[in-house]
Amino acid sequence: MRLVVRWGFAVSVSLSAFVVSWWVCQAVMGMHEGKALGVAGAVLTVVVAVAAWLAARERPGDSTGTGAWVSQSVRARRDAYTAGRDLKINARSRPGE
């Protein structure tokens, strides 16, 4: 639910910024409609980028993960290269493998 509220807030702030900047440019500053819409679109782009980044950000302590580590076991021959963070390599392999 908090994610929906954050995104709803981001959308409403972005829409408000667009409308207010369009009104300021056209009514207060006396710009033509095309120029006012261009400036309002630029303001909208900046506000949407910041608001979307903030809305999508994971808050500390909000993660729903279990915190379990993933481990992997790999059997490789001598000519194979294996790499990984939590990797266990079984050095004993059967002759036919």
ChimeraX attribute file (.defattr): number of C-alpha atoms within 10 A of each C-alpha:
attribute: neighborCount
match mode: 1-to-1
recipient: residues
	/A:1	5
	/A:2	8
	/A:3	12
	/A:4	10
	/A:5	11
	/A:6	17
	/A:7	16
	/A:8	13
	/A:9	15
	/A:10	22
	/A:11	17
	/A:12	14
	/A:13	16
	/A:14	21
	/A:15	14
	/A:16	14
	/A:17	20
	/A:18	22
	/A:19	16
	/A:20	13
	/A:21	20
	/A:22	24
	/A:23	18
	/A:24	15
	/A:25	19
	/A:26	19
	/A:27	13
	/A:28	10
	/A:29	10
	/A:30	11
	/A:31	16
	/A:32	11
	/A:33	13
	/A:34	11
	/A:35	13
	/A:36	20
	/A:37	19
	/A:38	13
	/A:39	17
	/A:40	21
	/A:41	17
	/A:42	14
	/A:43	18
	/A:44	21
	/A:45	15
	/A:46	12
	/A:47	20
	/A:48	20
	/A:49	12
	/A:50	13
	/A:51	20
	/A:52	16
	/A:53	12
	/A:54	14
	/A:55	19
	/A:56	12
	/A:57	11
	/A:58	11
	/A:59	9
	/A:60	6
	/A:61	6
	/A:62	7
	/A:63	9
	/A:64	6
	/A:65	6
	/A:66	6
	/A:67	7
	/A:68	6
	/A:69	6
	/A:70	8
	/A:71	10
	/A:72	10
	/A:73	10
	/A:74	12
	/A:75	14
	/A:76	15
	/A:77	15
	/A:78	7
	/A:79	6
	/A:80	7
	/A:81	7
	/A:82	12
	/A:83	9
	/A:84	8
	/A:85	8
	/A:86	10
	/A:87	13
	/A:88	14
	/A:89	12
	/A:90	11
	/A:91	11
	/A:92	9
	/A:93	10
	/A:94	7
	/A:95	6
	/A:96	4
	/A:97	7
